[in-house]
Amino acid sequence: MTSASDAHVIQGEKVTLPVRIRDAAVASAMFAVPAAAAQAVIAYSGLEIAEPRRGRAVCSLAFVRYADGDLGPYHEFAVAFLVRPPGAPPPSGPLGRLRGLAGVGAFIHWLPVNQPFTLEAGRTIWGFPKELADIPLDLSGRVRRCAVRFDGRTAIELAVRPGAPLPNGAGAPRLDAYSCMDGVTRRTPWEVRPSGVRMRLGGAAVRLGDHPVAEELRGLGLDRARALSTATVGHLAMTFEGAAEVRP
């Protein structure tokens, strides 16, 4: 039985939790960036950047085509950082940093979308920082490409070259997505079920425009950095639970 807290009315339509995405396709790239600079970018959240290596953080860029799901079809671009769980003690030493990666989550810093329904749902239900943009993407070519534009001006372009195939089911089946809006930090349990996954070292090209987030990414060195790895997912199913407020 659905409780009142499990249902939200978005533009006259009821959205019931958990929200299910039945078919999506993804291309992404992960970059090592200076931890101090990344921490400054997400300082408003109160969360702490995870450091797989001392002084280095991980920033992920991804674009997604949602083909079938509870929020309808749409395109999305994401800028995210790996963060430590709220309240986790700071790791010390190489072994401590490795152990400190257990339970890391993804802090969603920027999440433009190209449809107003998912924009309102994302902001209302989970506090995701969605904003409306033009997001042309191509997931069918030898190089997967995406751009984010506002009134014809490009904020960012990302190109990803697919790599070698991995076994179906490879990847993180469940993780926490963190967001912060209007001074409130939230945690959303997020389950992913990927198939058709390909990965490689490097394989990404980034071009930045003049959007404020592009300036932040430029400050992290993403316009000249080589990607740690890139990944493409031919078919991705996802489930999003309700968001809970956290106090870092």
C-alpha positions in Angstrom: 0.0 0.0 0.0 1.4 3.4 -1.0 1.6 6.0 1.8 1.2 9.7 1.3 5.0 10.2 1.7 5.6 7.8 -1.2 3.5 9.8 -3.7 4.2 13.2 -5.2 2.0 15.2 -7.7 4.1 16.6 -10.4 2.4 18.8 -13.0 -0.9 17.1 -12.2 0.5 13.6 -12.5 1.2 11.3 -9.5 4.7 9.9 -9.2 5.0 7.0 -6.8 8.2 5.9 -5.1 10.3 4.1 -5.8 10.8 5.7 -9.2 11.8 3.1 -11.8 13.8 3.7 -15.0 13.3 0.7 -17.3 15.7 1.6 -20.1 18.5 4.2 -20.4 21.8 4.4 -22.1 24.9 6.2 -20.7 28.3 7.4 -21.5 30.7 8.7 -18.8 34.2 9.7 -18.0 36.0 9.8 -14.6 38.8 12.2 -13.9 41.3 12.7 -11.1 41.2 16.3 -9.8 42.9 18.2 -7.0 41.0 17.3 -3.8 41.3 20.7 -2.3 39.7 22.3 -5.4 37.0 19.7 -5.5 36.2 20.2 -1.8 35.9 24.0 -2.5 33.3 23.3 -5.2 31.1 21.2 -3.0 31.7 23.0 0.3 28.0 24.2 0.2 26.9 20.6 0.8 28.8 20.1 4.0 30.1 16.7 2.6 33.7 15.6 2.4 35.4 14.6 -0.8 36.7 11.0 -1.0 40.4 10.7 -1.8 41.4 7.4 -3.4 44.9 8.9 -3.5 46.2 11.5 -1.1 45.3 15.0 -2.5 43.3 13.6 -5.4 39.5 13.4 -5.8 37.3 11.8 -8.5 35.0 13.9 -10.7 32.6 12.1 -13.0 30.9 13.5 -16.2 28.1 11.6 -17.7 25.3 11.9 -20.2 22.2 9.8 -20.2 19.3 9.1 -22.7 16.3 8.0 -20.7 14.1 6.0 -23.1 11.5 4.4 -20.7 10.8 5.3 -17.2 8.4 6.8 -14.7 9.5 10.3 -15.5 9.2 9.9 -19.2 11.9 10.2 -22.0 14.5 12.8 -21.6 18.2 13.7 -21.9 20.5 14.5 -18.9 24.0 15.5 -18.2 25.7 15.0 -14.8 28.6 16.4 -12.9 29.3 14.3 -9.8 32.0 13.8 -7.2 32.8 10.8 -5.0 32.2 11.7 -1.4 32.6 10.0 2.0 29.5 9.0 3.9 28.4 11.7 6.4 30.1 11.3 9.8 32.7 8.9 8.5 36.1 9.5 10.2 38.9 10.9 8.0 41.0 8.0 6.7 44.8 8.0 7.4 47.5 6.3 5.4 47.2 4.4 2.1 45.4 1.4 3.7 43.0 3.7 5.5 42.2 5.6 2.3 41.5 2.3 0.6 39.2 1.2 3.4 37.6 4.7 3.4 36.3 4.1 -0.1 33.8 1.6 1.3 30.4 3.2 1.3 31.4 6.2 -0.8 28.5 7.9 -2.6 28.1 10.2 -5.6 27.4 13.9 -4.9 25.4 15.3 -7.8 26.7 18.9 -8.2 25.0 19.8 -11.6 22.2 18.0 -13.4 20.8 19.7 -16.5 17.9 18.0 -18.3 15.9 18.8 -21.4 12.3 18.2 -20.2 10.3 20.2 -17.7 8.5 17.2 -16.1 11.7 15.5 -14.9 13.1 18.9 -13.9 10.3 19.5 -11.5 10.2 15.9 -10.3 13.9 15.9 -9.6 14.0 19.1 -7.7 10.8 18.4 -5.7 11.3 14.7 -4.8 15.1 14.4 -4.3 16.5 18.0 -4.3 18.5 17.2 -7.4 20.1 20.4 -8.9 18.3 20.1 -12.3 18.0 23.0 -14.7 16.5 23.1 -18.2 18.9 23.0 -21.1 19.3 21.9 -24.7 21.1 18.6 -24.6 21.8 17.1 -28.0 23.5 13.7 -27.8 24.5 10.9 -30.0 24.9 7.4 -28.5 24.9 5.5 -31.9 28.2 6.6 -33.4 31.8 5.2 -32.9 32.3 8.2 -30.6 29.5 9.0 -28.2 28.9 12.8 -28.0 26.9 15.2 -26.0 26.6 19.0 -25.5 24.8 21.2 -23.0 23.6 24.5 -24.3 21.7 27.5 -22.9 20.1 29.8 -25.4 22.4 28.5 -28.1 25.6 29.0 -26.0 27.6 25.9 -25.2 28.4 25.2 -21.6 30.2 21.9 -22.1 30.8 19.2 -24.8 31.9 15.7 -23.9 33.0 12.9 -26.3 33.6 9.3 -25.2 35.1 6.4 -27.1 33.7 3.0 -26.1 36.1 0.4 -24.8 36.2 -3.3 -24.3 33.0 -5.2 -23.2 32.6 -6.3 -19.6 30.4 -9.1 -18.3 26.8 -8.2 -17.8 26.1 -7.1 -14.2 29.5 -5.4 -13.9 29.4 -2.1 -11.9 28.0 -0.9 -8.6 24.6 -2.4 -8.1 23.6 0.0 -5.2 25.0 3.3 -4.0 23.9 6.5 -2.4 23.3 9.7 -4.4 23.7 12.9 -2.5 22.3 16.3 -3.4 22.1 19.7 -1.8 19.4 22.3 -2.6 18.3 25.4 -0.6 20.8 24.5 2.1 19.4 21.0 2.7 21.6 18.0 2.0 19.8 14.8 1.1 20.7 11.1 0.5 18.9 9.0 -2.1 19.4 5.2 -2.3 20.0 4.4 -5.9 20.1 0.9 -7.5 21.5 0.3 -11.0 21.3 -2.8 -13.2 23.6 -2.3 -16.2 24.2 -4.5 -19.3 26.1 -3.9 -22.4 28.9 -2.2 -20.5 32.2 -1.2 -22.2 35.2 0.4 -20.4 38.6 1.7 -21.3 41.4 3.8 -19.9 41.3 7.4 -21.1 39.0 7.9 -24.1 37.3 11.2 -23.4 37.6 14.7 -24.7 36.1 17.8 -22.9 35.4 21.2 -24.3 34.2 23.9 -21.8 32.2 27.0 -22.5 31.4 30.0 -20.3 28.7 28.6 -18.0 29.5 29.1 -14.3 29.8 25.3 -13.9 32.1 25.2 -16.9 34.3 27.7 -15.1 34.4 25.5 -12.0 35.4 22.5 -14.1 38.1 24.6 -15.8 39.4 25.4 -12.3 39.6 21.6 -11.7 41.7 21.2 -14.9 39.1 19.2 -16.8 39.7 21.0 -20.0 43.2 19.6 -20.2 43.1 16.5 -18.1 43.2 12.9 -19.4 40.4 10.8 -18.2 41.2 8.0 -15.8 38.6 5.8 -17.5 35.5 6.0 -19.7 32.4 3.8 -19.8 29.4 3.3 -21.9 26.3 1.3 -21.0 24.0 0.1 -23.7 21.1 -0.7 -21.3 20.6 0.6 -17.8 17.7 0.0 -15.4 17.6 2.0 -12.2 15.5 2.5 -9.1 15.4 5.6 -7.0 14.1 5.5 -3.5 12.9 8.6 -1.5 15.4 11.1 -0.3 16.3 11.6 3.4 17.8 14.7 4.9 21.3 14.2 6.3 23.4 16.3 8.6 27.0 16.2 7.5 
